[in-house]
């Protein structure tokens, strides 16, 4: 009985001594934690270069190296009708060679514009005079832009005129088609102004010379 108890105490003393030895010599046996070695990275030339150690800022963008220039964005391109890719530009294309300039309207004939002209009569080349009983129903007003405002009795419309020195042509463009009274001179009035060949101003009056040699006479409308 006494021998067993002595043996137990002996083993307990060995265990306590071993624990004390591990506590005193543990750091020397284990040693410091070895550092993580970076893995080499192969380059395009076949040489190896060490990888940069991982840091806490690995998710941040790497700043550009000093003196580095920013890379320009690729230029915009366009594909022409033949499928060839060309650089797109914002500059306007020049006018093609031989392009015709837009023709300008001739200058208004002097003395015609700014007046409402009333038709008073027509003198035939043989001397016969056809009088108009209501001159204010047959009028012309020459406007800017080579337009003429026309009244032919109960109808109204527009015409275009082209002056060239003392030469003058008039072309009726639009006209209403109301039925005027049987004695209306509207048909004769429209037919005659369309046959105009030239004009002249006699004082305050206007004379339109027709291709037939006949002459239409106009006077300015009375103001008011």
C-alpha positions as CSV (number, residue, x, y, z in Angstrom):
1,X,0.0,0.0,0.0
2,X,2.8,2.4,0.9
3,X,4.7,1.4,-2.2
4,X,1.7,2.3,-4.5
5,X,1.3,5.7,-2.9
6,X,5.0,6.5,-3.3
7,X,4.8,5.6,-6.9
8,X,1.9,7.9,-7.6
9,X,3.7,10.8,-5.9
10,X,6.7,10.0,-8.1
11,X,4.7,10.2,-11.3
12,X,3.0,13.4,-10.2
13,X,6.4,15.0,-9.5
14,X,7.5,14.0,-13.0
15,X,4.4,15.6,-14.6
16,X,4.8,18.9,-12.6
17,X,8.5,19.0,-13.6
18,X,7.7,18.5,-17.3
19,X,5.1,21.2,-17.2
20,X,7.6,23.7,-15.6
21,X,10.2,22.8,-18.2
22,X,7.8,23.5,-21.1
23,X,6.8,26.8,-19.6
24,X,10.4,27.9,-19.3
25,X,11.7,26.7,-22.7
26,X,8.5,27.1,-24.9
27,X,9.5,30.3,-26.8
28,X,13.0,28.9,-27.5
29,X,11.6,25.6,-28.9
30,X,8.8,27.1,-31.0
31,X,10.7,30.3,-32.3
32,X,9.2,33.3,-34.0
33,X,6.5,33.0,-36.6
34,X,8.1,32.9,-40.1
35,X,7.3,35.7,-42.5
36,X,5.2,35.1,-45.5
37,X,7.4,34.9,-48.6
38,X,6.1,36.7,-51.7
39,X,5.5,34.6,-54.8
40,X,7.6,35.6,-57.8
41,X,5.6,36.9,-60.9
42,X,6.8,36.0,-64.4
43,X,7.1,38.9,-66.9
44,X,6.7,38.9,-70.7
45,X,10.5,38.8,-71.1
46,X,10.8,35.6,-69.1
47,X,12.4,37.2,-66.1
48,X,10.9,36.9,-62.6
49,X,10.1,39.8,-60.4
50,X,9.0,39.7,-56.7
51,X,5.3,40.3,-56.1
52,X,4.5,43.3,-53.9
53,X,3.5,42.3,-50.4
54,X,-0.2,42.4,-49.6
55,X,-1.2,45.5,-47.6
56,X,-4.4,46.8,-46.1
57,X,-4.8,49.2,-49.0
58,X,-4.9,46.4,-51.6
59,X,-8.5,47.5,-52.8
60,X,-7.5,51.1,-53.5
61,X,-6.4,52.4,-56.9
62,X,-2.7,52.6,-57.5
63,X,-1.6,56.2,-58.1
64,X,0.1,57.0,-61.4
65,X,3.9,57.0,-61.4
66,X,5.6,60.5,-61.4
67,X,6.0,61.9,-64.9
68,X,3.5,59.4,-66.5
69,X,1.2,60.9,-69.1
70,X,-2.5,60.1,-69.3
71,X,-3.5,57.9,-72.2
72,X,-5.8,59.7,-74.6
73,X,-9.2,58.1,-75.4
74,X,-9.4,56.5,-78.8
75,X,-10.7,58.8,-81.5
76,X,-14.3,58.4,-82.6
77,X,-14.7,56.7,-86.0
78,X,-17.3,56.4,-88.6
79,X,-17.9,53.9,-91.4
80,X,-18.5,55.3,-94.9
81,X,-20.7,53.8,-97.6
82,X,-17.9,51.5,-98.7
83,X,-17.5,50.0,-95.2
84,X,-14.2,51.8,-94.6
85,X,-13.7,53.1,-91.1
86,X,-12.6,56.7,-91.0
87,X,-12.1,59.3,-88.2
88,X,-15.2,61.3,-87.4
89,X,-14.9,65.0,-87.4
90,X,-17.2,67.9,-86.3
91,X,-16.2,70.3,-89.0
92,X,-18.7,71.2,-91.8
93,X,-17.9,69.9,-95.2
94,X,-17.0,72.5,-97.8
95,X,-19.4,73.2,-100.7
96,X,-18.7,70.9,-103.6
97,X,-16.8,72.4,-106.5
98,X,-19.0,73.8,-109.2
99,X,-22.0,74.4,-106.8
100,X,-24.4,77.0,-108.1
101,X,-25.1,80.0,-105.9
102,X,-28.8,80.7,-105.0
103,X,-30.1,83.3,-107.4
104,X,-31.3,86.5,-105.8
105,X,-34.5,88.3,-106.8
106,X,-34.1,91.4,-109.0
107,X,-34.4,94.8,-107.4
108,X,-38.0,96.2,-107.3
109,X,-38.8,98.5,-110.2
110,X,-38.5,102.1,-109.2
111,X,-41.8,104.0,-108.7
112,X,-44.0,100.9,-108.7
113,X,-44.0,99.9,-105.1
114,X,-45.8,101.6,-102.2
115,X,-48.8,102.6,-104.4
116,X,-52.2,101.0,-105.1
117,X,-52.8,101.4,-108.9
118,X,-56.3,101.8,-110.2
119,X,-57.0,100.8,-113.8
120,X,-58.7,103.6,-115.7
121,X,-58.6,102.6,-119.3
122,X,-56.8,100.7,-122.1
123,X,-55.7,102.4,-125.3
124,X,-55.5,100.1,-128.3
125,X,-52.6,100.4,-130.7
126,X,-55.1,101.8,-133.3
127,X,-56.1,104.5,-130.9
128,X,-59.4,103.1,-129.5
129,X,-59.9,103.7,-125.8
130,X,-61.8,101.3,-123.5
131,X,-62.8,103.2,-120.3
132,X,-63.3,101.5,-116.9
133,X,-66.3,102.7,-115.0
134,X,-65.1,101.5,-111.6
135,X,-61.3,101.8,-111.5
136,X,-61.1,100.9,-107.8
137,X,-62.4,97.4,-108.6
138,X,-59.4,96.7,-110.8
139,X,-56.2,97.3,-108.9
140,X,-52.6,96.2,-108.5
141,X,-50.2,96.8,-105.6
142,X,-46.5,95.9,-106.2
143,X,-45.0,94.5,-103.0
144,X,-41.5,93.5,-101.8
145,X,-40.3,90.1,-102.9
146,X,-41.6,90.7,-106.5
147,X,-45.1,90.0,-105.6
148,X,-48.3,91.8,-106.7
149,X,-51.6,92.0,-104.8
150,X,-54.3,91.9,-107.4
151,X,-58.0,92.8,-107.4
152,X,-60.1,91.9,-110.4
153,X,-63.6,93.1,-109.6
154,X,-65.1,90.5,-107.2
155,X,-62.0,88.3,-107.1
156,X,-58.6,88.8,-105.4
157,X,-55.3,87.1,-105.8
158,X,-51.5,87.5,-106.2
159,X,-49.1,87.7,-109.1
160,X,-45.3,87.7,-109.6
161,X,-43.5,90.4,-111.4
162,X,-40.0,90.6,-112.9
163,X,-38.5,93.9,-113.8
164,X,-35.5,94.4,-116.1
165,X,-34.9,98.1,-116.7
166,X,-38.1,99.4,-118.3
167,X,-39.1,95.8,-119.2
168,X,-41.7,94.1,-117.0
169,X,-43.4,90.8,-117.0
170,X,-46.4,89.9,-114.7
171,X,-47.6,86.3,-114.1
172,X,-50.8,85.7,-112.2
173,X,-50.2,83.1,-109.5
174,X,-53.5,82.7,-107.5
175,X,-57.0,84.1,-108.0
176,X,-60.3,83.4,-106.4
177,X,-63.1,82.3,-108.8
178,X,-66.2,84.0,-107.7
179,X,-68.9,84.8,-110.3
180,X,-68.9,88.5,-110.9
181,X,-71.7,90.5,-112.6
182,X,-72.0,90.0,-116.4
183,X,-70.5,93.4,-117.3
184,X,-67.4,92.7,-115.2
185,X,-64.1,93.5,-117.0
186,X,-62.2,91.0,-114.7
187,X,-61.3,88.5,-117.5
188,X,-60.0,91.3,-119.8
189,X,-58.1,92.9,-116.9
190,X,-56.3,89.6,-116.0
191,X,-55.6,88.8,-119.6
192,X,-54.0,92.2,-120.3
193,X,-51.8,92.4,-117.2
194,X,-50.4,88.9,-118.1
195,X,-49.4,90.3,-121.5
196,X,-47.3,93.1,-120.0
197,X,-44.0,93.7,-121.9
198,X,-42.8,97.0,-120.4
199,X,-43.8,100.0,-118.3
200,X,-43.4,103.7,-117.9
201,X,-44.3,106.4,-115.4
202,X,-46.0,109.5,-116.8
203,X,-45.8,111.8,-113.8
204,X,-47.9,110.2,-111.1
205,X,-49.6,107.8,-113.6
206,X,-48.5,104.3,-114.6
207,X,-48.7,102.9,-118.1
208,X,-48.2,99.2,-118.9
209,X,-47.3,98.5,-122.5
210,X,-48.6,95.1,-123.7
211,X,-47.0,92.8,-126.2
212,X,-49.7,93.7,-128.7
213,X,-48.8,97.4,-128.5
214,X,-51.9,98.3,-126.4
215,X,-51.4,100.4,-123.3
216,X,-53.1,100.0,-119.9
217,X,-53.4,103.2,-117.9
218,X,-53.4,103.4,-114.0
219,X,-53.6,106.2,-111.5
220,X,-52.8,106.1,-107.8
221,X,-55.7,105.2,-105.5
222,X,-57.0,108.2,-103.6
223,X,-55.9,108.0,-99.9
224,X,-58.8,107.3,-97.6
